[in-house]
């Protein structure tokens, strides 16, 4: 298969070290670029709004391909382009409200379609401020940080259209390592 | 052919190693800078607006019919972007300006009376006391923010009904292309190289039809003419590759110019006194391998390869064979020139696609899947380089000569065993260089009996009673390894 006389052999086989290195580098960079933009990438959490789930400075893995084939689920932790500056700012938040939902924040608690939302992933006694009510359209998601007192999220900038969702956080890689599991409600 | 080491030919026969190397360095820097600058995703927290200086601001914006936006009468870079059901203005009007504003008011004038249908919104974060968007009159929207902190970020949004603005053709085209999903672009990326392959194969078959080579019915039992095996290789493949180099080495050994030593600790080449005439390219090959030495070990041979990124001598060797084949009247033009034409087109296309691949992400973020198109083009360029060089350029004389040589190939690859006698064994080594360029050395060896094999005097080995199979297993890796590596160090443009 890797014989020079086969097509694949011509692609994968090579000459001296420098040439080998350069050739593999070009192939590697193109592959990594495609992976980075379309499949999976690594990012750094910057800020405290997802404490204690994620800490600032942690490295995470972002799945960019899932949402091309399926819709986000409630409880997914996502990276989104901030709708006010989509080209430059990206935030890490949790999807709380789904399309069609009515989300209400009242007296420190989140209500979905009139029912209290049980958020087991939040520290006990955490108060969700910024009272308000939002009716989500068929393409909108309501996102919030897990550190509610210190999170700038849909309570401030409103629901987020699906086009602004970049992908789903699937792992935290460093310095802790764990798989990010979508909670059940 | 077995090889002693897995050293192979240059990447896609391009040979532009230095260009590839520096391009790779450039790409690493570019991609690293890009990734580092964009990969910090903020888990953003709100900020307090109760500090900084006090002032106020009124901004007047106007959207023109062509989608451009004017601020206080001057054109700015913000513009209307097309979406599926509306055309959208999404504009950052205040971004961490570093001073406190009591209030900020933005008046947006639209090109027609559609303010009520434009779903105005204002997004204000990082320390803004309150923010509102309201319709002032049929064609004006007013955005207001109170208590704007120094680190605040305020964005205004207006979703204009389709048809209110006439966007430039390029914007409309980009929007149209962005509406295609990733799978469409993936199909395009597969189709482009496939079309290139189909086109080139059709072109080759068209040329082949007009330059038909008659297939011999009967084999010829001896070489039809006395020409070097490397030239026979070029006549057959239009290409000087490792096999032509390996065949030349064995031919030189047969003519008693060199001998090959095979020991447990490695192989070596030895030089005899030159007793006869040598062709120019043969002299160059010997000079490349031996320089001024009489004997050269495996380690020294390896150093010959690894000390050079390129070898001018190997380029001259290649050119010499192409030149001789052309002078013999076998080709309409020098095959090297024909290879260069396709290499040039392929390389230009490859690097053009490579640059566009990265620029696509930079300048057309709404069209990320278009990157597949450029990957498809890169693959197509590789196809052009590989298949394009197979375009037949033989003359009538070349076609007739090749027809005769194919009859001889038929004899070499005939499965019928040859009767044992010393004369036939002499034939084995004598025709071996031709079998190598015809890629049928294994079939040729199979025609001979294993017993009573006489190792030729130019192959010196410390292994006792070497049979035919052992001889092949010892010789082929050595010449394969040397041929492969010498082929890799030719200069750019030589193949």
Interface residues (C-beta under 8 A of the other chain):
Chain A: X2 X4 X5 X7 X9 X10 X11 X13 X14 X15 X16 X17 X18 X19 X21 X22 X23 X25 X26 X29 X30 X32 X33 X34 X36 X37 X38 X41 X42 X43 X44 X45 X46 X47 X48 X49 X50 X51 X54 X56 X62 X68 X79 X82 X83 X84 X85 X86 X87 X89 X90 X91 X92 X93 X145 X147 X150 X151 X152 X156 X157 X158
Chain B: X6 X7 X8 X9 X10 X11 X12 X13 X17 X20 X21 X23 X24 X27 X28 X31 X35 X39 X40 X41 X42 X43 X44 X45 X46 X90 X92 X95 X121 X123 X124 X125 X126 X153 X154 X155 X157 X181 X182 X241 X242 X305 X306 X308 X309 X354 X357 X358 X361 X365 X368 X369 X371 X375 X378 X382 X386 X439 X484 X485 X488 X489
